[in-house]
Amino acid sequence: MYDYIASGIYASQLKQGQDALGSDLGSTNAQLRSLTDLVRKMALVNQALLELMKEKTGLSDEELRLKVREVDLRDGYEDGKLTAGPVVCPKCGFNVTAGSLSCQTCGAKIAPKYPYES
């Protein structure tokens, strides 16, 4: 009798766990689709910008490769990633969290490091 009750409890808990896992997976899949869509849109815009630059300026693929490498190395690592390093407050000299618009220590305004930061 105990085994029967215990197996019923186990089955109920297993079902609850599977339902929760399924919900988490659904949410994760939706987030993944959203990020994939965003990356595709960014790739489309980047391709259009590259083609415009080539048409208007005669930019070569080699020049682009060199510039990509230069920008990649700005953080000290050639890793294919754009990583924002620490920003130093021009007023008090403390490190400011990347992406912040003002210093957490003195409140001074911080200019964005990259044009896409607002």
N, CA, C and O atoms as a MOPAC input file, in Angstrom:
PM7 MOZYME 1SCF
protein

 N      0.82300 1    -1.19200 1     0.00000 1
 C      0.00000 1     0.00000 1     0.00000 1
 C      0.87100 1     1.26200 1     0.00000 1
 O      0.59600 1     2.20600 1    -0.74000 1
 N      1.92300 1     1.27800 1     0.83100 1
 C      2.82000 1     2.42800 1     0.89500 1
 C      3.44600 1     2.67700 1    -0.47500 1
 O      3.50400 1     3.81700 1    -0.93400 1
 N      3.91500 1     1.61000 1    -1.12800 1
 C      4.52400 1     1.74200 1    -2.44800 1
 C      3.54600 1     2.34300 1    -3.44400 1
 O      3.93100 1     3.15000 1    -4.28900 1
 N      2.29600 1     1.95400 1    -3.34600 1
 C      1.27300 1     2.45600 1    -4.25900 1
 C      1.07900 1     3.96200 1    -4.05600 1
 O      1.01700 1     4.72000 1    -5.02400 1
 N      0.98400 1     4.39100 1    -2.78800 1
 C      0.79900 1     5.81600 1    -2.47400 1
 C      2.04700 1     6.60600 1    -2.86800 1
 O      1.94800 1     7.67800 1    -3.46500 1
 N      3.22900 1     6.06500 1    -2.52600 1
 C      4.48300 1     6.74600 1    -2.85200 1
 C      4.63600 1     6.89300 1    -4.35900 1
 O      5.06800 1     7.94600 1    -4.82800 1
 N      4.29300 1     5.86200 1    -5.13000 1
 C      4.41900 1     5.96100 1    -6.58700 1
 C      3.44300 1     6.98100 1    -7.14700 1
 O      3.74700 1     7.64800 1    -8.13600 1
 N      2.26900 1     7.11400 1    -6.52900 1
 C      1.30200 1     8.12700 1    -6.96700 1
 C      1.80600 1     9.52700 1    -6.69900 1
 O      1.65200 1    10.42300 1    -7.53000 1
 N      2.41600 1     9.71700 1    -5.52400 1
 C      2.99300 1    11.02500 1    -5.17900 1
 C      4.14300 1    11.34400 1    -6.12000 1
 O      4.25500 1    12.46100 1    -6.62500 1
 N      4.99700 1    10.35100 1    -6.35300 1
 C      6.12800 1    10.53800 1    -7.26800 1
 C      5.63600 1    10.91400 1    -8.65900 1
 O      6.17100 1    11.83000 1    -9.28300 1
 N      4.62400 1    10.21400 1    -9.14500 1
 C      4.08800 1    10.48900 1   -10.48500 1
 C      3.51400 1    11.90100 1   -10.54900 1
 O      3.67000 1    12.59400 1   -11.55400 1
 N      2.84900 1    12.32300 1    -9.47400 1
 C      2.28400 1    13.67600 1    -9.43900 1
 C      3.39400 1    14.72900 1    -9.46000 1
 O      3.31400 1    15.71800 1   -10.18900 1
 N      4.44100 1    14.49600 1    -8.63900 1
 C      5.55700 1    15.43800 1    -8.60900 1
 C      6.29800 1    15.46300 1    -9.93600 1
 O      6.72700 1    16.52200 1   -10.39400 1
 N      6.44900 1    14.29300 1   -10.55300 1
 C      7.10700 1    14.21200 1   -11.85200 1
 C      6.31900 1    15.00700 1   -12.88900 1
 O      6.90800 1    15.73400 1   -13.68900 1
 N      4.99500 1    14.87600 1   -12.88300 1
 C      4.14200 1    15.60300 1   -13.82800 1
 C      4.27500 1    17.11000 1   -13.61100 1
 O      4.35800 1    17.86900 1   -14.57700 1
 N      4.29800 1    17.54900 1   -12.34000 1
 C      4.44900 1    18.97600 1   -12.04100 1
 C      5.80100 1    19.48800 1   -12.54200 1
 O      5.88900 1    20.57400 1   -13.11500 1
 N      6.84000 1    18.70500 1   -12.32300 1
 C      8.17100 1    19.08800 1   -12.78900 1
 C      8.24200 1    19.17500 1   -14.30100 1
 O      8.84500 1    20.09700 1   -14.85100 1
 N      7.61800 1    18.20700 1   -14.97600 1
 C      7.60600 1    18.22100 1   -16.43800 1
 C      6.83300 1    19.41800 1   -16.96500 1
 O      7.24400 1    20.04300 1   -17.94300 1
 N      5.69400 1    19.74700 1   -16.31200 1
 C      4.91500 1    20.91700 1   -16.73100 1
 C      5.72000 1    22.20000 1   -16.57100 1
 O      5.71100 1    23.05900 1   -17.45200 1
 N      6.42600 1    22.32700 1   -15.42500 1
 C      7.24600 1    23.52300 1   -15.19100 1
 C      8.37500 1    23.59100 1   -16.20000 1
 O      8.66100 1    24.65900 1   -16.74200 1
 N      9.01800 1    22.46500 1   -16.45700 1
 C     10.11100 1    22.43200 1   -17.42900 1
 C      9.60800 1    22.79900 1   -18.81400 1
 O     10.27200 1    23.53800 1   -19.54100 1
 N      8.44800 1    22.29200 1   -19.18300 1
 C      7.87000 1    22.61900 1   -20.48600 1
 C      7.58300 1    24.09900 1   -20.61700 1
 O      7.79900 1    24.68700 1   -21.67600 1
 N      7.09500 1    24.70600 1   -19.54000 1
 C      6.81700 1    26.14400 1   -19.53800 1
 C      8.11200 1    26.93400 1   -19.69600 1
 O      8.17300 1    27.89300 1   -20.46700 1
 N      9.15800 1    26.52300 1   -18.95500 1
 C     10.45700 1    27.19100 1   -19.05600 1
 C     11.03700 1    27.04700 1   -20.45000 1
 O     11.59300 1    28.00200 1   -20.99400 1
 N     10.91200 1    25.85500 1   -21.03800 1
 C     11.42500 1    25.63700 1   -22.38400 1
 C     10.68200 1    26.48200 1   -23.40100 1
 O     11.28600 1    27.01400 1   -24.33300 1
 N      9.37300 1    26.60800 1   -23.22500 1
 C      8.58700 1    27.44200 1   -24.13300 1
 C      9.02400 1    28.89500 1   -24.06800 1
 O      9.14500 1    29.56300 1   -25.09500 1
 N      9.26100 1    29.38000 1   -22.85400 1
 C      9.72000 1    30.75300 1   -22.66800 1
 C     11.11100 1    30.93600 1   -23.26200 1
 O     11.38400 1    31.94100 1   -23.91800 1
 N     11.98000 1    29.97200 1   -23.03300 1
 C     13.34000 1    30.04000 1   -23.57100 1
 C     13.32100 1    30.01400 1   -25.09300 1
 O     14.06500 1    30.75200 1   -25.73700 1
 N     12.47800 1    29.17200 1   -25.66800 1
 C     12.37300 1    29.10300 1   -27.13100 1
 C     11.85800 1    30.42300 1   -27.70100 1
 O     12.33400 1    30.87000 1   -28.74400 1
 N     10.90000 1    31.04500 1   -27.03700 1
 C     10.38000 1    32.33300 1   -27.50000 1
 C     11.47700 1    33.40100 1   -27.44400 1
 O     11.59900 1    34.21500 1   -28.35900 1
 N     12.27600 1    33.39900 1   -26.36500 1
 C     13.37300 1    34.35600 1   -26.25500 1
 C     14.41800 1    34.10700 1   -27.33500 1
 O     14.95700 1    35.05100 1   -27.91400 1
 N     14.70100 1    32.85000 1   -27.60300 1
 C     15.66800 1    32.50200 1   -28.63500 1
 C     15.18200 1    32.96000 1   -30.00900 1
 O     15.96800 1    33.48900 1   -30.79500 1
 N     13.90600 1    32.76300 1   -30.30300 1
 C     13.34600 1    33.23200 1   -31.58500 1
 C     13.44100 1    34.74200 1   -31.69100 1
 O     13.76900 1    35.27300 1   -32.75200 1
 N     13.15400 1    35.44100 1   -30.59200 1
 C     13.22100 1    36.90100 1   -30.59600 1
 C     14.65500 1    37.38300 1   -30.84700 1
 O     14.87100 1    38.30600 1   -31.63300 1
 N     15.62700 1    36.76400 1   -30.18400 1
 C     17.02600 1    37.13700 1   -30.39400 1
 C     17.48600 1    36.79500 1   -31.80900 1
 O     18.22700 1    37.56000 1   -32.42500 1
 N     17.05300 1    35.66300 1   -32.31300 1
 C     17.40700 1    35.26800 1   -33.68400 1
 C     16.85600 1    36.28100 1   -34.67800 1
 O     17.55200 1    36.66900 1   -35.61700 1
 N     15.61500 1    36.71200 1   -34.48200 1
 C     15.02600 1    37.73100 1   -35.36000 1
 C     15.81200 1    39.03400 1   -35.29200 1
 O     16.05300 1    39.67300 1   -36.31700 1
 N     16.20900 1    39.42700 1   -34.08700 1
 C     16.97800 1    40.66200 1   -33.91800 1
 C     18.32300 1    40.57000 1   -34.62700 1
 O     18.73600 1    41.51900 1   -35.29300 1
 N     19.00700 1    39.44800 1   -34.49300 1
 C     20.30000 1    39.26000 1   -35.16600 1
 C     20.12000 1    39.31300 1   -36.67800 1
 O     20.94000 1    39.90700 1   -37.37800 1
 N     19.06800 1    38.70600 1   -37.18400 1
 C     18.81700 1    38.73500 1   -38.64000 1
 C     18.55300 1    40.15100 1   -39.13300 1
 O     19.02300 1    40.53600 1   -40.20300 1
 N     17.79900 1    40.92900 1   -38.35200 1
 C     17.54400 1    42.32800 1   -38.72600 1
 C     18.83900 1    43.13500 1   -38.72500 1
 O     19.08700 1    43.93700 1   -39.62500 1
 N     19.66700 1    42.90600 1   -37.68900 1
 C     20.94300 1    43.62200 1   -37.62000 1
 C     21.84900 1    43.22600 1   -38.78800 1
 O     22.53900 1    44.07400 1   -39.35300 1
 N     21.84900 1    41.95700 1   -39.14400 1
 C     22.65700 1    41.50300 1   -40.28200 1
 C     22.16800 1    42.15000 1   -41.56600 1
 O     22.97900 1    42.52900 1   -42.41000 1
 N     20.86500 1    42.28400 1   -41.72900 1
 C     20.29800 1    42.92400 1   -42.91400 1
 C     20.73400 1    44.38800 1   -43.00200 1
 O     21.15400 1    44.85300 1   -44.06200 1
 N     20.63200 1    45.10600 1   -41.88800 1
 C     21.03800 1    46.51600 1   -41.87400 1
 C     22.53700 1    46.63700 1   -42.13600 1
 O     22.96600 1    47.50500 1   -42.89600 1
 N     23.33400 1    45.77200 1   -41.51100 1
 C     24.78200 1    45.81700 1   -41.73900 1
 C     25.13100 1    45.54300 1   -43.19300 1
 O     26.01400 1    46.19500 1   -43.75000 1
 N     24.45200 1    44.59000 1   -43.81300 1
 C     24.71300 1    44.28700 1   -45.22400 1
 C     24.36100 1    45.48000 1   -46.10300 1
 O     25.10600 1    45.82500 1   -47.02000 1
 N     23.21200 1    46.11200 1   -45.81700 1
 C     22.81200 1    47.28700 1   -46.59300 1
 C     23.82600 1    48.42200 1   -46.41900 1
 O     24.18900 1    49.08200 1   -47.39400 1
 N     24.27900 1    48.65000 1   -45.19800 1
 C     25.28000 1    49.69300 1   -44.95500 1
 C     26.59100 1    49.39100 1   -45.67000 1
 O     27.20700 1    50.28800 1   -46.24400 1
 N     27.01500 1    48.14400 1   -45.63700 1
 C     28.24300 1    47.75900 1   -46.32200 1
 C     28.12900 1    48.00800 1   -47.82500 1
 O     29.04800 1    48.55200 1   -48.43800 1
 N     27.02200 1    47.61800 1   -48.40400 1
 C     26.84300 1    47.82500 1   -49.84100 1
 C     26.82000 1    49.30100 1   -50.19700 1
 O     27.38500 1    49.70600 1   -51.21200 1
 N     26.16100 1    50.11700 1   -49.35600 1
 C     26.16500 1    51.56300 1   -49.59300 1
 C     27.58400 1    52.13200 1   -49.49700 1
 O     27.99200 1    52.94100 1   -50.33000 1
 N     28.32500 1    51.70600 1   -48.48500 1
 C     29.70400 1    52.18100 1   -48.32600 1
 C     30.55900 1    51.80100 1   -49.53400 1
 O     31.34900 1    52.60900 1   -50.02300 1
 N     30.39900 1    50.58800 1   -50.00200 1
 C     31.17200 1    50.15300 1   -51.16600 1
 C     30.80600 1    50.97100 1   -52.39400 1
 O     31.68300 1    51.39600 1   -53.14600 1
 N     29.49900 1    51.19300 1   -52.60000 1
 C     29.04600 1    51.96000 1   -53.76400 1
 C     29.50800 1    53.41100 1   -53.70100 1
 O     29.96100 1    53.96400 1   -54.70400 1
 N     29.39600 1    54.02800 1   -52.53300 1
 C     29.67700 1    55.46100 1   -52.40100 1
 C     31.16400 1    55.77400 1   -52.25300 1
 O     31.61100 1    56.84300 1   -52.66700 1
 N     31.93700 1    54.85300 1   -51.66500 1
 C     33.33000 1    55.18200 1   -51.36100 1
 C     34.35200 1    54.27100 1   -52.02500 1
 O     35.54300 1    54.57900 1   -52.03700 1
 N     33.89800 1    53.15900 1   -52.57500 1
 C     34.83800 1    52.21400 1   -53.15900 1
 C     35.56700 1    51.38000 1   -52.11400 1
 O     36.61600 1    50.80200 1   -52.40200 1
 N     35.02700 1    51.31300 1   -50.92300 1
 C     35.61100 1    50.52700 1   -49.84000 1
 C     35.82200 1    49.08400 1   -50.29600 1
 O     34.92900 1    48.47100 1   -50.88200 1
 N     37.00500 1    48.55400 1   -50.02100 1
 C     37.29000 1    47.16600 1   -50.42200 1
 C     37.02600 1    46.21900 1   -49.25300 1
 O     36.96500 1    46.63400 1   -48.09600 1
 N     36.87300 1    44.95100 1   -49.58000 1
 C     36.68300 1    43.93400 1   -48.54400 1
 C     37.88400 1    43.87700 1   -47.60900 1
 O     37.72400 1    43.67700 1   -46.40500 1
 N     39.07500 1    44.05000 1   -48.14900 1
 C     40.28000 1    44.01600 1   -47.32000 1
 C     40.29500 1    45.17800 1   -46.33000 1
 O     40.65700 1    44.99600 1   -45.16700 1
 N     39.90200 1    46.37800 1   -46.78200 1
 C     39.82400 1    47.52200 1   -45.87500 1
 C     38.82300 1    47.25400 1   -44.75800 1
 O     39.06400 1    47.60700 1   -43.60300 1
 N     37.70900 1    46.63300 1   -45.10000 1
 C     36.70500 1    46.29300 1   -44.09800 1
 C     37.27000 1    45.28600 1   -43.09600 1
 O     37.09500 1    45.45400 1   -41.88900 1
 N     37.94200 1    44.24800 1   -43.58200 1
 C     38.53800 1    43.25200 1   -42.68600 1
 C     39.53700 1    43.90900 1   -41.72100 1
 O     39.55600 1    43.59000 1   -40.53200 1
 N     40.35200 1    44.81100 1   -42.23200 1
 C     41.32300 1    45.50000 1   -41.38200 1
 C     40.63100 1    46.35400 1   -40.31500 1
 O     41.06300 1    46.38100 1   -39.16200 1
 N     39.57400 1    47.03900 1   -40.69700 1
 C     38.84500 1    47.88200 1   -39.74300 1
 C     38.14700 1    47.02100 1   -38.69400 1
 O     38.13000 1    47.38000 1   -37.51700 1
 N     37.57600 1    45.90000 1   -39.10100 1
 C     36.93200 1    44.99400 1   -38.14300 1
 C     37.95600 1    44.51500 1   -37.12400 1
 O     37.67200 1    44.47500 1   -35.92700 1
 N     39.14500 1    44.15200 1   -37.59300 1
 C     40.20700 1    43.68500 1   -36.69400 1
 C     40.61900 1    44.81000 1   -35.74200 1
 O     40.80800 1    44.58100 1   -34.54700 1
 N     40.75700 1    46.01900 1   -36.27500 1
 C     41.13700 1    47.16900 1   -35.44100 1
 C     40.10600 1    47.40900 1   -34.33500 1
 O     40.46800 1    47.59600 1   -33.17300 1
 N     38.84100 1    47.40400 1   -34.69600 1
 C     37.78200 1    47.63300 1   -33.70900 1
 C     37.74500 1    46.48000 1   -32.69900 1
 O     37.55000 1    46.70000 1   -31.50300 1
 N     37.93200 1    45.25800 1   -33.18600 1
 C     37.92700 1    44.08600 1   -32.31000 1
 C     39.03300 1    44.17200 1   -31.27000 1
 O     38.83900 1    43.75800 1   -30.12700 1
 N     40.17200 1    44.69700 1   -31.64400 1
 C     41.32600 1    44.76500 1   -30.73800 1
 C     41.25200 1    45.91000 1   -29.72800 1
 O     42.11100 1    45.99800 1   -28.85000 1
 N     40.26300 1    46.77600 1   -29.82500 1
 C     40.17900 1    47.91800 1   -28.91000 1
 C     40.04200 1    47.49700 1   -27.45200 1
 O     40.45600 1    48.23600 1   -26.55900 1
 N     39.47700 1    46.34100 1   -27.20000 1
 C     39.36000 1    45.87100 1   -25.82100 1
 C     40.55500 1    45.01800 1   -25.40400 1
 O     40.59100 1    44.47400 1   -24.30000 1
 N     41.54700 1    44.90800 1   -26.31700 1
 C     42.74400 1    44.14600 1   -26.00300 1
 C     42.70300 1    42.68600 1   -26.42400 1
 O     43.68600 1    41.96600 1   -26.25100 1
 N     41.57800 1    42.23900 1   -26.97600 1
 C     41.42400 1    40.84300 1   -27.36900 1
 C     40.88100 1    40.73700 1   -28.78900 1
 O     39.90300 1    41.39700 1   -29.14200 1
 N     41.52500 1    39.90100 1   -29.59900 1
 C     40.98200 1    39.61600 1   -30.93600 1
 C     40.11500 1    38.37500 1   -30.80300 1
 O     40.57100 1    37.24600 1   -30.98400 1
 N     38.83300 1    38.62300 1   -30.47700 1
 C     37.92800 1    37.51900 1   -30.19300 1
 C     36.62300 1    37.57200 1   -30.98200 1
 O     35.71800 1    36.77300 1   -30.74500 1
 N     36.52800 1    38.51700 1   -31.92400 1
 C     35.31600 1    38.60700 1   -32.73300 1
 C     34.12800 1    39.17900 1   -31.98500 1
 O     32.98600 1    38.99000 1   -32.40300 1
 N     34.38100 1    39.88500 1   -30.87300 1
 C     33.29900 1    40.44300 1   -30.06300 1
 C     33.56200 1    41.91300 1   -29.78800 1
 O     34.70800 1    42.32100 1   -29.59600 1
 N     32.51600 1    42.69500 1   -29.76900 1
 C     32.60600 1    44.10200 1   -29.39900 1
 C     32.27200 1    44.18900 1   -27.91700 1
 O     31.10900 1    44.10300 1   -27.52400 1
 N     33.29500 1    44.35900 1   -27.10900 1
 C     33.13000 1    44.37400 1   -25.66300 1
 C     33.50700 1    45.74900 1   -25.13700 1
 O     34.62100 1    46.22900 1   -25.34600 1
 N     32.56500 1    46.36400 1   -24.45900 1
 C     32.83400 1    47.67900 1   -23.88400 1
 C     33.65800 1    47.51500 1   -22.61500 1
 O     33.27700 1    46.77600 1   -21.70700 1
 N     34.77600 1    48.20100 1   -22.56100 1
 C     35.61500 1    48.18000 1   -21.37500 1
 C     35.10200 1    49.17700 1   -20.36400 1
 O     34.10000 1    49.85000 1   -20.60800 1
 N     35.77400 1    49.28300 1   -19.23000 1
 C     35.33600 1    50.24600 1   -18.21700 1
 C     35.50600 1    51.67600 1   -18.73000 1
 O     36.42800 1    51.98300 1   -19.48600 1
 N     34.61100 1    52.51600 1   -18.30400 1
 C     34.65400 1    53.92900 1   -18.66000 1
 C     35.08900 1    54.69600 1   -17.41600 1
 O     34.58800 1    54.44300 1   -16.32100 1
 N     36.01000 1    55.62200 1   -17.58300 1
 C     36.48800 1    56.42400 1   -16.45700 1
 C     35.77600 1    57.77200 1   -16.48700 1
 O     35.71500 1    58.43400 1   -17.52300 1
 N     35.25100 1    58.15700 1   -15.36100 1
 C     34.55200 1    59.44300 1   -15.24600 1
 C     35.54900 1    60.58000 1   -15.48800 1
 O     36.60500 1    60.61400 1   -14.85500 1
 N     35.22700 1    61.51300 1   -16.39900 1
 C     36.14000 1    62.61800 1   -16.67700 1
 C     36.23800 1    63.62700 1   -15.52400 1
 O     37.18200 1    64.41500 1   -15.46100 1
 N     35.26200 1    63.59600 1   -14.62000 1
 C     35.25400 1    64.57000 1   -13.52100 1
 C     35.97200 1    64.04300 1   -12.27300 1
 O     36.81400 1    64.73700 1   -11.70400 1
 N     35.63800 1    62.80300 1   -11.84100 1
 C     36.20900 1    62.30900 1   -10.57700 1
 C     37.18600 1    61.14800 1   -10.75400 1
 O     37.88900 1    60.78300 1    -9.81200 1
 N     37.23500 1    60.56500 1   -11.95300 1
 C     38.20600 1    59.51400 1   -12.22400 1
 C     37.80100 1    58.10500 1   -11.81000 1
 O     38.57800 1    57.16800 1   -11.99500 1
 N     36.61100 1    57.93300 1   -11.25700 1
 C     36.16500 1    56.60200 1   -10.87100 1
 C     35.67300 1    55.82500 1   -12.09000 1
 O     35.21600 1    56.41500 1   -13.07000 1
 N     35.77100 1    54.48200 1   -12.02100 1
 C     35.22800 1    53.63400 1   -13.08000 1
 C     33.71000 1    53.69600 1   -13.03900 1
 O     33.09300 1    53.63900 1   -11.97600 1
 N     33.12400 1    53.81400 1   -14.22500 1
 C     31.67900 1    53.91000 1   -14.35800 1
 C     31.19900 1    52.64700 1   -15.06200 1
 O     31.85700 1    52.15600 1   -15.97900 1
 N     30.07700 1    52.13400 1   -14.64300 1
 C     29.50000 1    50.94900 1   -15.26400 1
 C     29.27500 1    51.20400 1   -16.74500 1
 O     28.73200 1    52.23900 1   -17.13000 1
 N     29.70100 1    50.23800 1   -17.58600 1
 C     29.52500 1    50.36200 1   -19.03800 1
 C     28.05500 1    50.58700 1   -19.35300 1
 O     27.18600 1    49.89800 1   -18.81700 1
 N     27.78100 1    51.53900 1   -20.21200 1
 C     26.41300 1    51.84700 1   -20.61900 1
 C     25.73700 1    52.90500 1   -19.76600 1
 O     24.66300 1    53.38600 1   -20.12700 1
 N     26.34100 1    53.28200 1   -18.63800 1
 C     25.74800 1    54.31400 1   -17.78500 1
 C     25.84800 1    55.67300 1   -18.46500 1
 O     26.80700 1    55.95200 1   -19.18500 1
 N     24.86200 1    56.49900 1   -18.23100 1
 C     24.85900 1    57.84000 1   -18.80100 1
 C     25.39700 1    58.87400 1   -17.83500 1
 O     25.64200 1    60.02200 1   -18.20600 1
 N     25.58200 1    58.44900 1   -16.57000 1
 C     26.15700 1    59.36600 1   -15.58600 1
 C     26.97900 1    58.56500 1   -14.58300 1
 O     26.77000 1    57.36500 1   -14.40200 1
 N     27.90800 1    59.24500 1   -13.94200 1
 C     28.78400 1    58.62900 1   -12.94800 1
 C     27.97900 1    58.32600 1   -11.68100 1
 O     27.22300 1    59.16900 1   -11.19700 1
 N     28.15000 1    57.12500 1   -11.16000 1
 C     27.44200 1    56.75200 1    -9.93800 1
 C     28.03600 1    57.44200 1    -8.71000 1
 O     27.38200 1    57.52400 1    -7.67100 1
 N     29.26700 1    57.93800 1    -8.82000 1
 C     29.94200 1    58.57200 1    -7.69000 1
 C     29.64800 1    60.06700 1    -7.60300 1
 O     29.25500 1    60.56400 1    -6.54800 1
 N     29.84000 1    60.78900 1    -8.71900 1
 C     29.69200 1    62.25500 1    -8.66100 1
 C     28.51500 1    62.78400 1    -9.48900 1
 O     28.15000 1    63.95400 1    -9.36900 1
 N     27.92200 1    61.92600 1   -10.32800 1
 C     26.76500 1    62.35200 1   -11.11300 1
 C     27.09000 1    63.01500 1   -12.43500 1
 O     26.18100 1    63.44000 1   -13.14900 1
 N     28.37300 1    63.11500 1   -12.78100 1
 C     28.75600 1    63.75700 1   -14.04200 1
 C     28.18700 1    62.97800 1   -15.22900 1
 O     28.08300 1    61.75200 1   -15.18700 1
 N     27.82500 1    63.69500 1   -16.27000 1
 C     27.32100 1    63.07600 1   -17.49200 1
 C     28.45500 1    62.33800 1   -18.19000 1
 O     29.58000 1    62.83400 1   -18.25600 1
 N     28.15600 1    61.15600 1   -18.70800 1
 C     29.13100 1    60.33100 1   -19.41700 1
 C     28.69800 1    60.21100 1   -20.87500 1
 O     27.56500 1    59.82700 1   -21.16500 1
 N     29.60300 1    60.54100 1   -21.78300 1
 C     29.30000 1    60.41100 1   -23.21000 1
 C     29.28500 1    58.93100 1   -23.57900 1
 O     30.13800 1    58.17600 1   -23.11400 1
 N     28.33500 1    58.50600 1   -24.40200 1
 C     28.31100 1    57.11400 1   -24.83000 1
 C     29.60700 1    56.73800 1   -25.54200 1
 O     30.16000 1    57.54300 1   -26.29100 1
 N     30.09800 1    55.51100 1   -25.31100 1
 C     31.33100 1    55.04900 1   -25.93800 1
 C     31.10500 1    54.69500 1   -27.39500 1
 O     31.98300 1    54.88800 1   -28.23500 1
 N     29.91800 1    54.17200 1   -27.69000 1
 C     29.59100 1    53.75600 1   -29.05700 1
 C     28.31400 1    54.46200 1   -29.50100 1
 O     27.46600 1    54.78000 1   -28.66600 1
 N     28.16500 1    54.71000 1   -30.78900 1
 C     26.98800 1    55.43700 1   -31.28300 1
 C     25.66000 1    54.75400 1   -30.99500 1
 O     24.63200 1    55.42400 1   -30.90100 1
 N     25.66100 1    53.42200 1   -30.85100 1
 C     24.40000 1    52.72800 1   -30.61400 1
 C     23.95800 1    52.79900 1   -29.15500 1
 O     22.84200 1    52.38900 1   -28.83700 1
 N     24.80200 1    53.30600 1   -28.26400 1
 C     24.40300 1    53.46600 1   -26.86100 1
 C     23.63700 1    54.76300 1   -26.73100 1
 O     23.99100 1    55.77700 1   -27.33200 1
 N     22.59000 1    54.71900 1   -25.94400 1
 C     21.77600 1    55.93600 1   -25.78000 1
 C     21.95800 1    56.54700 1   -24.41100 1
 O     21.34800 1    57.57300 1   -24.10700 1

